[in-house]
Amino acid sequence: MINLTGGVPKGRVDLANPQGEKSYTGVLDTQYNHTKRIVLALTRDLARRVPATAATINAA
Protein backbone atom coordinates (compact mmCIF):
# COMPACT_ATOMS: atom_id res chain seq x y z
CA MET A 1 0.00 0.00 0.00
CA ILE A 2 1.33 3.44 -0.90
CA ASN A 3 -0.09 6.82 0.16
CA LEU A 4 1.24 9.95 -1.53
CA THR A 5 0.62 13.33 0.03
CA GLY A 6 1.99 15.61 -2.65
CA GLY A 7 4.61 17.30 -0.51
CA VAL A 8 5.38 17.84 3.13
CA PRO A 9 2.28 19.05 4.96
CA LYS A 10 2.84 21.81 7.53
CA GLY A 11 1.20 22.60 10.82
CA ARG A 12 -0.73 20.64 13.43
CA VAL A 13 -3.73 18.36 13.27
CA ASP A 14 -6.72 19.92 15.01
CA LEU A 15 -8.39 16.89 16.60
CA ALA A 16 -11.19 19.10 17.96
CA ASN A 17 -12.12 20.10 14.39
CA PRO A 18 -11.28 17.09 12.17
CA GLN A 19 -13.65 17.98 9.32
CA GLY A 20 -13.28 21.74 9.44
CA GLU A 21 -16.89 22.20 10.53
CA LYS A 22 -16.08 24.56 13.43
CA SER A 23 -13.84 26.84 11.45
CA TYR A 24 -13.06 26.75 7.77
CA THR A 25 -11.21 29.61 6.17
CA GLY A 26 -11.40 28.22 2.66
CA VAL A 27 -7.68 28.60 2.31
CA LEU A 28 -6.26 25.62 0.47
CA ASP A 29 -3.19 25.50 2.69
CA THR A 30 -5.07 24.83 5.93
CA GLN A 31 -7.61 22.12 5.06
CA TYR A 32 -5.42 20.51 2.39
CA ASN A 33 -2.47 20.15 4.76
CA HIS A 34 -4.76 18.98 7.56
CA THR A 35 -6.08 16.15 5.36
CA LYS A 36 -2.60 15.14 4.23
CA ARG A 37 -1.30 15.03 7.82
CA ILE A 38 -4.19 12.74 8.77
CA VAL A 39 -3.43 10.43 5.82
CA LEU A 40 0.23 10.22 6.88
CA ALA A 41 -0.69 9.54 10.51
CA LEU A 42 -3.16 6.80 9.59
CA THR A 43 -0.68 5.19 7.20
CA ARG A 44 2.02 5.16 9.87
CA ASP A 45 -0.42 3.64 12.35
CA LEU A 46 -1.43 0.97 9.83
CA ALA A 47 2.23 0.15 9.18
CA ARG A 48 2.74 -0.30 12.91
CA ARG A 49 -0.23 -2.67 13.22
CA VAL A 50 0.31 -4.86 10.13
CA PRO A 51 3.07 -7.48 10.35
CA ALA A 52 5.95 -6.74 7.98
CA THR A 53 5.53 -10.15 6.38
CA ALA A 54 1.87 -9.46 5.49
CA ALA A 55 2.26 -6.20 3.55
CA THR A 56 4.57 -3.39 2.60
CA ILE A 57 3.24 0.04 3.51
CA ASN A 58 4.85 3.29 2.39
CA ALA A 59 3.88 6.91 2.88
CA ALA A 60 5.48 9.86 1.15
Secondary structure, 3 states (H helix, E strand, C coil): CEECCCCCCCCCCCCCCCCCCCCCCCCHHHHHHHHHHHHHHHHHHHHHHCCCCCCCCEEC
